[in-house]
Amino acid sequence: MATKQIKDQSADELKKHLLDLRKEQFNLRMQKGSGQLTQPHQLRRVRRDIARTKFVLGSKK
C-alpha cells in the first residue's frame, strides 16, 4: 500500500491494517519454513508495509 493511502486512514484503521500485515507476515514465514513460498519478495514487501504503517501511526499520536 502506498504511503499516501496509509496517511489518509484513521488510527483505528491503521491498527487493523497493521494486525492484518502481521498475520500475513506470519503466514509467509511459515510458508518459507516449509519450503512452499513461491514468491520470496512478498516477505520484503510486507516487512516494509509494516514499517510504513508503524511510522504513520506514530506520527498521528
Predicted model as a PDB file, atoms N, CA, C, CB and O in Angstrom, pLDDT in the B-factor column:
MODEL        1                                                                  
ATOM      1  N   MET A   1       0.844  -1.170   0.000  1.00 72.00           N  
ATOM      2  CA  MET A   1       0.000   0.000   0.000  1.00 72.00           C  
ATOM      3  C   MET A   1       0.894   1.238   0.000  1.00 72.00           C  
ATOM      4  CB  MET A   1      -0.963  -0.005   1.219  1.00 72.00           C  
ATOM      5  O   MET A   1       1.933   1.267   0.660  1.00 72.00           O  
ATOM      6  N   ALA A   2       0.485   2.240  -0.733  1.00 79.00           N  
ATOM      7  CA  ALA A   2       1.273   3.454  -0.862  1.00 79.00           C  
ATOM      8  C   ALA A   2       1.186   4.296   0.415  1.00 79.00           C  
ATOM      9  CB  ALA A   2       0.800   4.268  -2.075  1.00 79.00           C  
ATOM     10  O   ALA A   2       0.206   4.218   1.156  1.00 79.00           O  
ATOM     11  N   THR A   3       2.196   5.080   0.654  1.00 83.00           N  
ATOM     12  CA  THR A   3       2.253   5.911   1.851  1.00 83.00           C  
ATOM     13  C   THR A   3       1.094   6.903   1.886  1.00 83.00           C  
ATOM     14  CB  THR A   3       3.586   6.657   1.917  1.00 83.00           C  
ATOM     15  O   THR A   3       0.545   7.187   2.951  1.00 83.00           O  
ATOM     16  N   LYS A   4       0.727   7.424   0.733  1.00 86.00           N  
ATOM     17  CA  LYS A   4      -0.375   8.387   0.691  1.00 86.00           C  
ATOM     18  C   LYS A   4      -1.680   7.742   1.154  1.00 86.00           C  
ATOM     19  CB  LYS A   4      -0.539   8.954  -0.728  1.00 86.00           C  
ATOM     20  O   LYS A   4      -2.456   8.369   1.875  1.00 86.00           O  
ATOM     21  N   GLN A   5      -1.928   6.510   0.751  1.00 88.00           N  
ATOM     22  CA  GLN A   5      -3.127   5.799   1.170  1.00 88.00           C  
ATOM     23  C   GLN A   5      -3.094   5.528   2.671  1.00 88.00           C  
ATOM     24  CB  GLN A   5      -3.271   4.485   0.393  1.00 88.00           C  
ATOM     25  O   GLN A   5      -4.127   5.583   3.339  1.00 88.00           O  
ATOM     26  N   ILE A   6      -1.934   5.242   3.187  1.00 88.00           N  
ATOM     27  CA  ILE A   6      -1.798   4.957   4.617  1.00 88.00           C  
ATOM     28  C   ILE A   6      -2.054   6.224   5.424  1.00 88.00           C  
ATOM     29  CB  ILE A   6      -0.392   4.388   4.935  1.00 88.00           C  
ATOM     30  O   ILE A   6      -2.713   6.171   6.463  1.00 88.00           O  
ATOM     31  N   LYS A   7      -1.542   7.360   4.961  1.00 87.00           N  
ATOM     32  CA  LYS A   7      -1.717   8.618   5.686  1.00 87.00           C  
ATOM     33  C   LYS A   7      -3.171   9.049   5.761  1.00 87.00           C  
ATOM     34  CB  LYS A   7      -0.904   9.705   5.036  1.00 87.00           C  
ATOM     35  O   LYS A   7      -3.565   9.736   6.703  1.00 87.00           O  
ATOM     36  N   ASP A   8      -3.975   8.654   4.778  1.00 89.00           N  
ATOM     37  CA  ASP A   8      -5.380   9.051   4.737  1.00 89.00           C  
ATOM     38  C   ASP A   8      -6.261   8.246   5.680  1.00 89.00           C  
ATOM     39  CB  ASP A   8      -5.901   8.918   3.341  1.00 89.00           C  
ATOM     40  O   ASP A   8      -7.415   8.612   5.902  1.00 89.00           O  
ATOM     41  N   GLN A   9      -5.745   7.163   6.236  1.00 90.00           N  
ATOM     42  CA  GLN A   9      -6.542   6.312   7.113  1.00 90.00           C  
ATOM     43  C   GLN A   9      -6.524   6.827   8.549  1.00 90.00           C  
ATOM     44  CB  GLN A   9      -6.029   4.873   7.064  1.00 90.00           C  
ATOM     45  O   GLN A   9      -5.608   7.539   8.962  1.00 90.00           O  
ATOM     46  N   SER A  10      -7.565   6.446   9.304  1.00 90.00           N  
ATOM     47  CA  SER A  10      -7.623   6.830  10.715  1.00 90.00           C  
ATOM     48  C   SER A  10      -6.736   5.886  11.534  1.00 90.00           C  
ATOM     49  CB  SER A  10      -9.094   6.803  11.240  1.00 90.00           C  
ATOM     50  O   SER A  10      -6.246   4.879  11.024  1.00 90.00           O  
ATOM     51  N   ALA A  11      -6.542   6.227  12.794  1.00 90.00           N  
ATOM     52  CA  ALA A  11      -5.685   5.425  13.667  1.00 90.00           C  
ATOM     53  C   ALA A  11      -6.249   4.022  13.857  1.00 90.00           C  
ATOM     54  CB  ALA A  11      -5.518   6.110  15.025  1.00 90.00           C  
ATOM     55  O   ALA A  11      -5.493   3.051  13.881  1.00 90.00           O  
ATOM     56  N   ASP A  12      -7.566   3.903  13.992  1.00 93.00           N  
ATOM     57  CA  ASP A  12      -8.174   2.580  14.158  1.00 93.00           C  
ATOM     58  C   ASP A  12      -7.995   1.719  12.918  1.00 93.00           C  
ATOM     59  CB  ASP A  12      -9.656   2.716  14.480  1.00 93.00           C  
ATOM     60  O   ASP A  12      -7.719   0.523  13.015  1.00 93.00           O  
ATOM     61  N   GLU A  13      -8.154   2.332  11.757  1.00 93.00           N  
ATOM     62  CA  GLU A  13      -7.948   1.600  10.508  1.00 93.00           C  
ATOM     63  C   GLU A  13      -6.493   1.161  10.373  1.00 93.00           C  
ATOM     64  CB  GLU A  13      -8.357   2.463   9.304  1.00 93.00           C  
ATOM     65  O   GLU A  13      -6.210   0.065   9.890  1.00 93.00           O  
ATOM     66  N   LEU A  14      -5.580   2.019  10.799  1.00 94.00           N  
ATOM     67  CA  LEU A  14      -4.156   1.666  10.726  1.00 94.00           C  
ATOM     68  C   LEU A  14      -3.828   0.503  11.652  1.00 94.00           C  
ATOM     69  CB  LEU A  14      -3.284   2.878  11.082  1.00 94.00           C  
ATOM     70  O   LEU A  14      -3.041  -0.374  11.296  1.00 94.00           O  
ATOM     71  N   LYS A  15      -4.421   0.492  12.823  1.00 94.00           N  
ATOM     72  CA  LYS A  15      -4.173  -0.623  13.757  1.00 94.00           C  
ATOM     73  C   LYS A  15      -4.690  -1.932  13.178  1.00 94.00           C  
ATOM     74  CB  LYS A  15      -4.842  -0.351  15.126  1.00 94.00           C  
ATOM     75  O   LYS A  15      -4.036  -2.967  13.298  1.00 94.00           O  
ATOM     76  N   LYS A  16      -5.861  -1.889  12.550  1.00 96.00           N  
ATOM     77  CA  LYS A  16      -6.412  -3.094  11.932  1.00 96.00           C  
ATOM     78  C   LYS A  16      -5.531  -3.539  10.765  1.00 96.00           C  
ATOM     79  CB  LYS A  16      -7.860  -2.845  11.450  1.00 96.00           C  
ATOM     80  O   LYS A  16      -5.269  -4.729  10.596  1.00 96.00           O  
ATOM     81  N   HIS A  17      -5.083  -2.585   9.971  1.00 95.00           N  
ATOM     82  CA  HIS A  17      -4.207  -2.894   8.835  1.00 95.00           C  
ATOM     83  C   HIS A  17      -2.888  -3.501   9.327  1.00 95.00           C  
ATOM     84  CB  HIS A  17      -3.932  -1.618   7.996  1.00 95.00           C  
ATOM     85  O   HIS A  17      -2.371  -4.439   8.720  1.00 95.00           O  
ATOM     86  N   LEU A  18      -2.353  -2.972  10.412  1.00 96.00           N  
ATOM     87  CA  LEU A  18      -1.111  -3.495  10.974  1.00 96.00           C  
ATOM     88  C   LEU A  18      -1.298  -4.933  11.449  1.00 96.00           C  
ATOM     89  CB  LEU A  18      -0.629  -2.610  12.134  1.00 96.00           C  
ATOM     90  O   LEU A  18      -0.421  -5.772  11.248  1.00 96.00           O  
ATOM     91  N   LEU A  19      -2.428  -5.216  12.072  1.00 97.00           N  
ATOM     92  CA  LEU A  19      -2.710  -6.573  12.524  1.00 97.00           C  
ATOM     93  C   LEU A  19      -2.806  -7.535  11.330  1.00 97.00           C  
ATOM     94  CB  LEU A  19      -4.016  -6.603  13.344  1.00 97.00           C  
ATOM     95  O   LEU A  19      -2.297  -8.654  11.387  1.00 97.00           O  
ATOM     96  N   ASP A  20      -3.454  -7.095  10.267  1.00 97.00           N  
ATOM     97  CA  ASP A  20      -3.555  -7.925   9.061  1.00 97.00           C  
ATOM     98  C   ASP A  20      -2.183  -8.183   8.448  1.00 97.00           C  
ATOM     99  CB  ASP A  20      -4.468  -7.258   8.030  1.00 97.00           C  
ATOM    100  O   ASP A  20      -1.897  -9.291   7.995  1.00 97.00           O  
ATOM    101  N   LEU A  21      -1.342  -7.159   8.437  1.00 97.00           N  
ATOM    102  CA  LEU A  21       0.006  -7.317   7.888  1.00 97.00           C  
ATOM    103  C   LEU A  21       0.838  -8.284   8.723  1.00 97.00           C  
ATOM    104  CB  LEU A  21       0.708  -5.962   7.806  1.00 97.00           C  
ATOM    105  O   LEU A  21       1.602  -9.081   8.178  1.00 97.00           O  
ATOM    106  N   ARG A  22       0.692  -8.215  10.030  1.00 98.00           N  
ATOM    107  CA  ARG A  22       1.439  -9.144  10.896  1.00 98.00           C  
ATOM    108  C   ARG A  22       0.997 -10.590  10.665  1.00 98.00           C  
ATOM    109  CB  ARG A  22       1.247  -8.767  12.380  1.00 98.00           C  
ATOM    110  O   ARG A  22       1.821 -11.505  10.671  1.00 98.00           O  
ATOM    111  N   LYS A  23      -0.314 -10.792  10.462  1.00 98.00           N  
ATOM    112  CA  LYS A  23      -0.813 -12.140  10.174  1.00 98.00           C  
ATOM    113  C   LYS A  23      -0.264 -12.630   8.838  1.00 98.00           C  
ATOM    114  CB  LYS A  23      -2.360 -12.159  10.159  1.00 98.00           C  
ATOM    115  O   LYS A  23       0.133 -13.788   8.706  1.00 98.00           O  
ATOM    116  N   GLU A  24      -0.246 -11.744   7.858  1.00 97.00           N  
ATOM    117  CA  GLU A  24       0.297 -12.112   6.552  1.00 97.00           C  
ATOM    118  C   GLU A  24       1.785 -12.448   6.654  1.00 97.00           C  
ATOM    119  CB  GLU A  24       0.078 -10.972   5.542  1.00 97.00           C  
ATOM    120  O   GLU A  24       2.258 -13.392   6.021  1.00 97.00           O  
ATOM    121  N   GLN A  25       2.520 -11.672   7.452  1.00 97.00           N  
ATOM    122  CA  GLN A  25       3.947 -11.931   7.639  1.00 97.00           C  
ATOM    123  C   GLN A  25       4.159 -13.291   8.291  1.00 97.00           C  
ATOM    124  CB  GLN A  25       4.593 -10.825   8.491  1.00 97.00           C  
ATOM    125  O   GLN A  25       5.058 -14.037   7.902  1.00 97.00           O  
ATOM    126  N   PHE A  26       3.340 -13.610   9.271  1.00 97.00           N  
ATOM    127  CA  PHE A  26       3.453 -14.914   9.940  1.00 97.00           C  
ATOM    128  C   PHE A  26       3.201 -16.046   8.949  1.00 97.00           C  
ATOM    129  CB  PHE A  26       2.460 -15.009  11.121  1.00 97.00           C  
ATOM    130  O   PHE A  26       3.947 -17.024   8.915  1.00 97.00           O  
ATOM    131  N   ASN A  27       2.146 -15.910   8.141  1.00 96.00           N  
ATOM    132  CA  ASN A  27       1.838 -16.953   7.162  1.00 96.00           C  
ATOM    133  C   ASN A  27       2.959 -17.118   6.143  1.00 96.00           C  
ATOM    134  CB  ASN A  27       0.532 -16.634   6.445  1.00 96.00           C  
ATOM    135  O   ASN A  27       3.284 -18.239   5.751  1.00 96.00           O  
ATOM    136  N   LEU A  28       3.547 -16.011   5.714  1.00 96.00           N  
ATOM    137  CA  LEU A  28       4.655 -16.094   4.764  1.00 96.00           C  
ATOM    138  C   LEU A  28       5.878 -16.754   5.390  1.00 96.00           C  
ATOM    139  CB  LEU A  28       5.019 -14.702   4.252  1.00 96.00           C  
ATOM    140  O   LEU A  28       6.582 -17.516   4.726  1.00 96.00           O  
ATOM    141  N   ARG A  29       6.133 -16.466   6.663  1.00 96.00           N  
ATOM    142  CA  ARG A  29       7.263 -17.114   7.346  1.00 96.00           C  
ATOM    143  C   ARG A  29       7.048 -18.611   7.472  1.00 96.00           C  
ATOM    144  CB  ARG A  29       7.474 -16.503   8.733  1.00 96.00           C  
ATOM    145  O   ARG A  29       7.993 -19.389   7.337  1.00 96.00           O  
ATOM    146  N   MET A  30       5.819 -19.020   7.729  1.00 96.00           N  
ATOM    147  CA  MET A  30       5.514 -20.450   7.830  1.00 96.00           C  
ATOM    148  C   MET A  30       5.689 -21.131   6.464  1.00 96.00           C  
ATOM    149  CB  MET A  30       4.068 -20.662   8.359  1.00 96.00           C  
ATOM    150  O   MET A  30       6.197 -22.249   6.379  1.00 96.00           O  
ATOM    151  N   GLN A  31       5.263 -20.445   5.408  1.00 95.00           N  
ATOM    152  CA  GLN A  31       5.448 -20.996   4.067  1.00 95.00           C  
ATOM    153  C   GLN A  31       6.928 -21.124   3.736  1.00 95.00           C  
ATOM    154  CB  GLN A  31       4.746 -20.117   3.024  1.00 95.00           C  
ATOM    155  O   GLN A  31       7.351 -22.104   3.123  1.00 95.00           O  
ATOM    156  N   LYS A  32       7.711 -20.134   4.144  1.00 94.00           N  
ATOM    157  CA  LYS A  32       9.150 -20.181   3.881  1.00 94.00           C  
ATOM    158  C   LYS A  32       9.793 -21.346   4.625  1.00 94.00           C  
ATOM    159  CB  LYS A  32       9.820 -18.856   4.287  1.00 94.00           C  
ATOM    160  O   LYS A  32      10.652 -22.043   4.086  1.00 94.00           O  
ATOM    161  N   GLY A  33       9.373 -21.543   5.851  1.00 94.00           N  
ATOM    162  CA  GLY A  33       9.941 -22.630   6.657  1.00 94.00           C  
ATOM    163  C   GLY A  33       9.625 -23.999   6.110  1.00 94.00           C  
ATOM    164  O   GLY A  33      10.440 -24.916   6.219  1.00 94.00           O  
ATOM    165  N   SER A  34       8.447 -24.153   5.521  1.00 95.00           N  
ATOM    166  CA  SER A  34       8.061 -25.453   4.986  1.00 95.00           C  
ATOM    167  C   SER A  34       8.456 -25.617   3.519  1.00 95.00           C  
ATOM    168  CB  SER A  34       6.568 -25.651   5.141  1.00 95.00           C  
ATOM    169  O   SER A  34       8.220 -26.669   2.924  1.00 95.00           O  
ATOM    170  N   GLY A  35       9.055 -24.577   2.937  1.00 93.00           N  
ATOM    171  CA  GLY A  35       9.516 -24.665   1.560  1.00 93.00           C  
ATOM    172  C   GLY A  35       8.436 -24.432   0.526  1.00 93.00           C  
ATOM    173  O   GLY A  35       8.631 -24.764  -0.643  1.00 93.00           O  
ATOM    174  N   GLN A  36       7.302 -23.873   0.918  1.00 93.00           N  
ATOM    175  CA  GLN A  36       6.193 -23.654  -0.005  1.00 93.00           C  
ATOM    176  C   GLN A  36       6.122 -22.229  -0.539  1.00 93.00           C  
ATOM    177  CB  GLN A  36       4.903 -23.994   0.672  1.00 93.00           C  
ATOM    178  O   GLN A  36       5.245 -21.920  -1.346  1.00 93.00           O  
ATOM    179  N   LEU A  37       7.017 -21.363  -0.108  1.00 91.00           N  
ATOM    180  CA  LEU A  37       6.975 -19.966  -0.526  1.00 91.00           C  
ATOM    181  C   LEU A  37       7.479 -19.840  -1.962  1.00 91.00           C  
ATOM    182  CB  LEU A  37       7.818 -19.084   0.427  1.00 91.00           C  
ATOM    183  O   LEU A  37       8.641 -20.125  -2.255  1.00 91.00           O  
ATOM    184  N   THR A  38       6.583 -19.407  -2.851  1.00 92.00           N  
ATOM    185  CA  THR A  38       6.951 -19.311  -4.264  1.00 92.00           C  
ATOM    186  C   THR A  38       7.412 -17.912  -4.640  1.00 92.00           C  
ATOM    187  CB  THR A  38       5.781 -19.714  -5.138  1.00 92.00           C  
ATOM    188  O   THR A  38       8.115 -17.743  -5.637  1.00 92.00           O  
ATOM    189  N   GLN A  39       7.025 -16.898  -3.856  1.00 93.00           N  
ATOM    190  CA  GLN A  39       7.401 -15.523  -4.157  1.00 93.00           C  
ATOM    191  C   GLN A  39       8.086 -14.908  -2.930  1.00 93.00           C  
ATOM    192  CB  GLN A  39       6.152 -14.687  -4.577  1.00 93.00           C  
ATOM    193  O   GLN A  39       7.426 -14.257  -2.120  1.00 93.00           O  
ATOM    194  N   PRO A  40       9.380 -15.102  -2.786  1.00 93.00           N  
ATOM    195  CA  PRO A  40      10.076 -14.618  -1.597  1.00 93.00           C  
ATOM    196  C   PRO A  40      10.097 -13.099  -1.457  1.00 93.00           C  
ATOM    197  CB  PRO A  40      11.473 -15.122  -1.608  1.00 93.00           C  
ATOM    198  O   PRO A  40      10.345 -12.590  -0.364  1.00 93.00           O  
ATOM    199  N   HIS A  41       9.842 -12.366  -2.538  1.00 95.00           N  
ATOM    200  CA  HIS A  41       9.827 -10.908  -2.449  1.00 95.00           C  
ATOM    201  C   HIS A  41       8.636 -10.407  -1.626  1.00 95.00           C  
ATOM    202  CB  HIS A  41       9.787 -10.296  -3.852  1.00 95.00           C  
ATOM    203  O   HIS A  41       8.626  -9.255  -1.192  1.00 95.00           O  
ATOM    204  N   GLN A  42       7.651 -11.251  -1.412  1.00 95.00           N  
ATOM    205  CA  GLN A  42       6.484 -10.862  -0.614  1.00 95.00           C  
ATOM    206  C   GLN A  42       6.873 -10.583   0.839  1.00 95.00           C  
ATOM    207  CB  GLN A  42       5.412 -11.960  -0.668  1.00 95.00           C  
ATOM    208  O   GLN A  42       6.286  -9.710   1.478  1.00 95.00           O  
ATOM    209  N   LEU A  43       7.846 -11.310   1.359  1.00 95.00           N  
ATOM    210  CA  LEU A  43       8.314 -11.072   2.730  1.00 95.00           C  
ATOM    211  C   LEU A  43       8.839  -9.649   2.886  1.00 95.00           C  
ATOM    212  CB  LEU A  43       9.411 -12.084   3.109  1.00 95.00           C  
ATOM    213  O   LEU A  43       8.524  -8.965   3.860  1.00 95.00           O  
ATOM    214  N   ARG A  44       9.621  -9.220   1.943  1.00 96.00           N  
ATOM    215  CA  ARG A  44      10.195  -7.871   1.992  1.00 96.00           C  
ATOM    216  C   ARG A  44       9.109  -6.799   1.882  1.00 96.00           C  
ATOM    217  CB  ARG A  44      11.226  -7.691   0.867  1.00 96.00           C  
ATOM    218  O   ARG A  44       9.146  -5.792   2.588  1.00 96.00           O  
ATOM    219  N   ARG A  45       8.139  -7.028   0.985  1.00 96.00           N  
ATOM    220  CA  ARG A  45       7.043  -6.078   0.799  1.00 96.00           C  
ATOM    221  C   ARG A  45       6.226  -5.916   2.083  1.00 96.00           C  
ATOM    222  CB  ARG A  45       6.134  -6.534  -0.349  1.00 96.00           C  
ATOM    223  O   ARG A  45       5.895  -4.799   2.481  1.00 96.00           O  
ATOM    224  N   VAL A  46       5.908  -7.035   2.723  1.00 96.00           N  
ATOM    225  CA  VAL A  46       5.110  -6.987   3.947  1.00 96.00           C  
ATOM    226  C   VAL A  46       5.893  -6.308   5.064  1.00 96.00           C  
ATOM    227  CB  VAL A  46       4.687  -8.405   4.376  1.00 96.00           C  
ATOM    228  O   VAL A  46       5.333  -5.514   5.820  1.00 96.00           O  
ATOM    229  N   ARG A  47       7.177  -6.612   5.172  1.00 97.00           N  
ATOM    230  CA  ARG A  47       8.005  -6.003   6.214  1.00 97.00           C  
ATOM    231  C   ARG A  47       8.062  -4.486   6.047  1.00 97.00           C  
ATOM    232  CB  ARG A  47       9.426  -6.593   6.184  1.00 97.00           C  
ATOM    233  O   ARG A  47       7.996  -3.745   7.028  1.00 97.00           O  
ATOM    234  N   ARG A  48       8.181  -4.037   4.821  1.00 96.00           N  
ATOM    235  CA  ARG A  48       8.225  -2.589   4.564  1.00 96.00           C  
ATOM    236  C   ARG A  48       6.874  -1.932   4.783  1.00 96.00           C  
ATOM    237  CB  ARG A  48       8.698  -2.318   3.143  1.00 96.00           C  
ATOM    238  O   ARG A  48       6.810  -0.798   5.256  1.00 96.00           O  
ATOM    239  N   ASP A  49       5.788  -2.629   4.444  1.00 95.00           N  
ATOM    240  CA  ASP A  49       4.456  -2.094   4.700  1.00 95.00           C  
ATOM    241  C   ASP A  49       4.208  -1.947   6.200  1.00 95.00           C  
ATOM    242  CB  ASP A  49       3.386  -2.998   4.070  1.00 95.00           C  
ATOM    243  O   ASP A  49       3.575  -0.985   6.637  1.00 95.00           O  
ATOM    244  N   ILE A  50       4.705  -2.895   6.983  1.00 96.00           N  
ATOM    245  CA  ILE A  50       4.578  -2.808   8.438  1.00 96.00           C  
ATOM    246  C   ILE A  50       5.323  -1.583   8.948  1.00 96.00           C  
ATOM    247  CB  ILE A  50       5.116  -4.090   9.117  1.00 96.00           C  
ATOM    248  O   ILE A  50       4.810  -0.847   9.791  1.00 96.00           O  
ATOM    249  N   ALA A  51       6.522  -1.367   8.442  1.00 95.00           N  
ATOM    250  CA  ALA A  51       7.318  -0.215   8.867  1.00 95.00           C  
ATOM    251  C   ALA A  51       6.628   1.095   8.495  1.00 95.00           C  
ATOM    252  CB  ALA A  51       8.718  -0.270   8.240  1.00 95.00           C  
ATOM    253  O   ALA A  51       6.593   2.026   9.300  1.00 95.00           O  
ATOM    254  N   ARG A  52       6.080   1.176   7.280  1.00 94.00           N  
ATOM    255  CA  ARG A  52       5.362   2.380   6.861  1.00 94.00           C  
ATOM    256  C   ARG A  52       4.163   2.649   7.758  1.00 94.00           C  
ATOM    257  CB  ARG A  52       4.908   2.250   5.410  1.00 94.00           C  
ATOM    258  O   ARG A  52       3.931   3.782   8.181  1.00 94.00           O  
ATOM    259  N   THR A  53       3.410   1.601   8.040  1.00 95.00           N  
ATOM    260  CA  THR A  53       2.207   1.748   8.856  1.00 95.00           C  
ATOM    261  C   THR A  53       2.560   2.183  10.272  1.00 95.00           C  
ATOM    262  CB  THR A  53       1.420   0.436   8.889  1.00 95.00           C  
ATOM    263  O   THR A  53       1.898   3.055  10.836  1.00 95.00           O  
ATOM    264  N   LYS A  54       3.592   1.586  10.847  1.00 95.00           N  
ATOM    265  CA  LYS A  54       4.006   1.973  12.198  1.00 95.00           C  
ATOM    266  C   LYS A  54       4.507   3.412  12.235  1.00 95.00           C  
ATOM    267  CB  LYS A  54       5.095   1.031  12.711  1.00 95.00           C  
ATOM    268  O   LYS A  54       4.270   4.124  13.211  1.00 95.00           O  
ATOM    269  N   PHE A  55       5.196   3.845  11.182  1.00 94.00           N  
ATOM    270  CA  PHE A  55       5.700   5.216  11.123  1.00 94.00           C  
ATOM    271  C   PHE A  55       4.548   6.214  11.105  1.00 94.00           C  
ATOM    272  CB  PHE A  55       6.589   5.411   9.887  1.00 94.00           C  
ATOM    273  O   PHE A  55       4.550   7.188  11.858  1.00 94.00           O  
ATOM    274  N   VAL A  56       3.571   5.968  10.248  1.00 93.00           N  
ATOM    275  CA  VAL A  56       2.420   6.870  10.145  1.00 93.00           C  
ATOM    276  C   VAL A  56       1.606   6.843  11.421  1.00 93.00           C  
ATOM    277  CB  VAL A  56       1.538   6.493   8.950  1.00 93.00           C  
ATOM    278  O   VAL A  56       1.129   7.882  11.876  1.00 93.00           O  
ATOM    279  N   LEU A  57       1.441   5.665  12.002  1.00 92.00           N  
ATOM    280  CA  LEU A  57       0.686   5.542  13.245  1.00 92.00           C  
ATOM    281  C   LEU A  57       1.365   6.322  14.379  1.00 92.00           C  
ATOM    282  CB  LEU A  57       0.538   4.060  13.633  1.00 92.00           C  
ATOM    283  O   LEU A  57       0.697   6.964  15.189  1.00 92.00           O  
ATOM    284  N   GLY A  58       2.686   6.258  14.422  1.00 92.00           N  
ATOM    285  CA  GLY A  58       3.413   7.016  15.440  1.00 92.00           C  
ATOM    286  C   GLY A  58       3.348   8.507  15.227  1.00 92.00           C  
ATOM    287  O   GLY A  58       3.326   9.269  16.194  1.00 92.00           O  
ATOM    288  N   SER A  59       3.317   8.935  13.993  1.00 89.00           N  
ATOM    289  CA  SER A  59       3.251  10.370  13.727  1.00 89.00           C  
ATOM    290  C   SER A  59       1.863  10.946  13.975  1.00 89.00           C  
ATOM    291  CB  SER A  59       3.669  10.649  12.304  1.00 89.00           C  
ATOM    292  O   SER A  59       1.719  12.156  14.150  1.00 89.00           O  
ATOM    293  N   LYS A  60       0.845  10.097  13.990  1.00 83.00           N  
ATOM    294  CA  LYS A  60      -0.529  10.559  14.245  1.00 83.00           C  
ATOM    295  C   LYS A  60      -0.797  10.779  15.732  1.00 83.00           C  
ATOM    296  CB  LYS A  60      -1.533   9.554  13.690  1.00 83.00           C  
ATOM    297  O   LYS A  60      -1.763  11.449  16.097  1.00 83.00           O  
ATOM    298  N   LYS A  61       0.046  10.222  16.579  1.00 76.00           N  
ATOM    299  CA  LYS A  61      -0.175  10.357  18.025  1.00 76.00           C  
ATOM    300  C   LYS A  61       0.128  11.752  18.524  1.00 76.00           C  
ATOM    301  CB  LYS A  61       0.673   9.360  18.779  1.00 76.00           C  
ATOM    302  O   LYS A  61      -0.009  12.024  19.717  1.00 76.00           O  
TER     303      LYS A  61                                                      
ENDMDL                                                                          
END                                                                             
